[in-house]
Amino acid sequence: MNKDSRDYLEMSFRSIDCFTNDGKLLPDELQSIVDIALRDGIVDANEKRVLSSIISKLTPSELTPAMQAKVAEVKKLL
């Protein structure tokens, strides 16, 4: 049986919740999405794609120093 991870779907839905909550993604919200990807110990291609997409949607106002540091951490996983 093919047991492909569907964590990327949960990550996508979580990111939608975060962005629609107040229109911005915060560093701890990004970390909660990363935690979903890391829970099985492997960041697969779909999870990397979702993380890249999330990062690409960040606006300049969201890129605070704390968020820039978090994004740098996430990019190491990609």
N, C-alpha and C positions, 0 to 999 in steps of 0.2 A: 504494500500500500504506500502510495506517495504521501509523505507527511510534510508537505511544504508549509513553512511558517506563514501564518496570516497576520503576524504582528504588524506588518506594514499597514494593514487596513486599520488596526486600532490606532496606530501612530497618526494616520491621516485624519481619522475622526477626532482624535485628541487635539490635533493642531487646529482643526476647524473650530472646536469649542474654545480654544485659547484665543484665536484671532477674533472670533465673534463676541466673546465675553466683553472685552473693552476695546477691541480694535487693534490691540498690540500684543506682541508676544514678549513675555518677560523671561529673564534667564532661568528662573526656577521652573517655568512652564516648559521651556526648551529641554531642560534636564529631565523633566518627567517623561517627555517623548523619547529622549535618548535612553532612559531607563527601560522603556518597553523594548527597544531594539537590543539592549544588552542582557535582558533577562535570560535568554537561552545561551549566552556566551558568544554568539556569533552575530555579526552585523552583516546580513546577506545583501545581495544586490538590490532587492526591492526596498529594503530598509534604508540603504544608502541613497537610493533614488528619492525616497520621501524626505530624508534629511536634507539633501541638496536642494530639493524644491522648497522646503520650508525656509532655508537660509536665503534662497534667492528672493523670497517675498518680503524679507525684512526691509523696513523703511529706514531712512537716515535717522529719524527720531527714535527708533527702537535700538539703534546701534550705539548705546551708551557704552562707557568703558567696560562695565560688567558684562554686557551682552557681547561685546567684541571679544572678551576673554573666553566666554562660553562658546562662541562660534569657532574660535581658534581650537578649542578642545575637540569640538565636534568634527571639525575638518580633519583631524588626525585619524578619525574612524573611517573616513571616506577613502 
